[in-house]
Amino acid sequence: GVELWIQRVLPALNRTINALAGLVDPEAIVFGGQLPLPLGRLLIDRVRFLDIHRYGMGPDRPKLVLAETNGDASAIGAALVPLKERLFE
C-alpha cells in the first residue's frame, strides 16, 4: 500500500517542492514532523526538480534532508517560546 500511496502523492509533492524552491529559494527543505524516516528517505529519493530554465542555466536547488531532532519538534518549539520571550527580547 505504501508504494501505491507514494505514486499517488508524488505529483503533488514535486509541485510543492518546486514551488518552494522557486518562490522561497531555501538552502534546504527538511522532511520531518511525524514522518517515519524510511518513508522520508523514499520520498526524498523520488522528488524531481523541474529542468525548464529560461536561459539554459537553472538556479541552485535546495538540499532535501531528513529532520534530525528527537521528539516532537512542534512541542519543543512551543516550549521554548517563553524562554525566547523572557531572555532574548
LINSULQUI-V18589 format. One record per backbone hydrogen bond with DSSP energy under -0.5 kcal/mol. NH is the residue of the N-H (numbers start at 1). CO is the residue of the C=O. E is the energy in kcal/mol with one decimal. If there is no record, write none. Layout:
nh/co/e
NH/CO/E
NH/CO/E
//
This chain:
nh/co/e
5/1/-2.1
6/2/-2.7
7/3/-2.2
8/4/-1.8
9/5/-2.3
10/6/-2.0
11/7/-0.5
13/9/-2.5
14/10/-2.9
15/11/-2.0
16/12/-2.4
17/13/-2.8
18/14/-2.5
19/15/-2.3
20/16/-2.6
21/17/-2.6
22/18/-2.1
23/19/-2.7
24/20/-2.2
25/20/-1.3
29/63/-2.9
31/29/-0.5
31/65/-3.2
32/30/-0.7
35/32/-1.2
40/36/-2.4
41/37/-2.5
42/38/-2.0
43/39/-2.4
44/40/-2.7
45/41/-2.4
46/42/-0.9
46/43/-0.7
47/43/-1.2
53/51/-0.7
56/53/-0.7
63/27/-2.6
65/29/-2.2
65/63/-0.6
67/31/-2.7
73/71/-0.8
76/72/-2.4
77/73/-2.6
78/74/-2.4
79/75/-2.2
80/76/-1.3
81/77/-0.7
81/78/-0.7
82/78/-0.5
84/80/-2.5
85/81/-2.7
86/82/-2.1
87/83/-2.9
88/83/-0.5
88/84/-1.9
//
